[in-house]
């Protein structure tokens, strides 16, 4: 059977852009190519960024795009996707000044490539709302609209709507509601969300009312084993470890304790904390950390977060010498936090992806998370009696509930965390991109 051909269209991909959605599209591509599929990723970037990619060459073909009163010329660059396994990547050399302009560039880039037979896949995937007009312009047999955050964006402005309408990319009803998500849903055979709870929320959203009655909203758990997040081979860690050989996690714990001069014992819970951000539970985390009192916990604070919340945390640390460590705002220190921590505390009540808890599991750290949203979908509360579960879940985002959850983790540090069994089970429970890609391929086959 010939390899299935996939085209992913996204306005932002890693390593050109950082962030969860930009990284996840490459995870999908990597997982699919690992199974033998053919994958092309079409994206946008400035010509300077595109030229900086190793091995990328400029194509002779360019395309002129009229955006309002201005005509832009898009050059194309192509090469191997840097983080996409064996996927190919084509970059249109332009960056839109708005969502609508970026959407126009992506759609016109796809149209131009289609005339050369370079973008005629079996499966076209619009990765995010900005790719919705490109999906509408695609002639692929199967078309899938992915909302990687599990959310929909705001309406387009009148000017953005006019840009897309002048290019013939909007239908009447979608022109009226000015929602890119509506165009994506109307153009697709299926909509993909990152969790069942996100899928249920999206099904009820007014943006998706344009989809056909038999068009499903499907939940797929995204993987988290991206190349940079690999405790088995990460040269920046003090020691490497895996589910088969987890001993190095203890070495990472010891190394971080020495580096940050923590005064703790072997039974102390080393607790990593999610970045302190307002709107993501940062305020309640400060309250919880300030109320730990005599609990046998040492706290690891990531360097990224809202400055005022980090300042509050530093003031609390003065009252707890030898018990708090502040890491740098680098990817390497984020990975070290997960590699050294026994548990990682999260307080985002509206997490629709559960990527960060999945990363904690990948590094053998127990997630402590709110029992709702994607965490409820994908995490199982730990049961000491049967020694089963993949997290500690609490029922409300308040200091009493979260403190009780931390105390449960302290008790586990003295029992289950004393052996490597829990570390192994957590690492095996972490979601992998090959699993996601396999389920996605099955979905596309059913749609065909």
Secondary structure, 3 states (H helix, E strand, C coil): CCCCEEEEECCCCCCCCCCHHHHHHHHHHHHHHHCCCEEEEEEEECHHHHHHCCCCEEEEEEEEEEECCEEEEEEEEEEECCCCCCCEEEEEECCCCCHHHHHHHHHHHHHHHHHCCCCCCCEEEEECHHHHHHHHHCCCCEEEEEECCCCCCCCCCHHHHHHHHHCCCCCHHHHHHCCHHHHHHHHCCEEEECCHHHHHHHHCCHHHCCCCCCCEEEECCCCCCCCCCCCCCCCCCCCCCCCCCCHHHHHHHHHHHHHCCCCCCCCCEEEEECCECCCCCHHHHHHHHHCCCCCCEEEEECCCECHHHHHHHHHHHHCCCCCEEECCCCHHHHHHHHHHCCEEECCCCCCCCCHHHHHHHHCCCEEEEECCHHHHHHCCECECCCCECCEEEECCCCHHHHHHHHHHHHHHHHCHHHCCHHHHHHHHHCCCHHHHHHHHHHHHHHHC
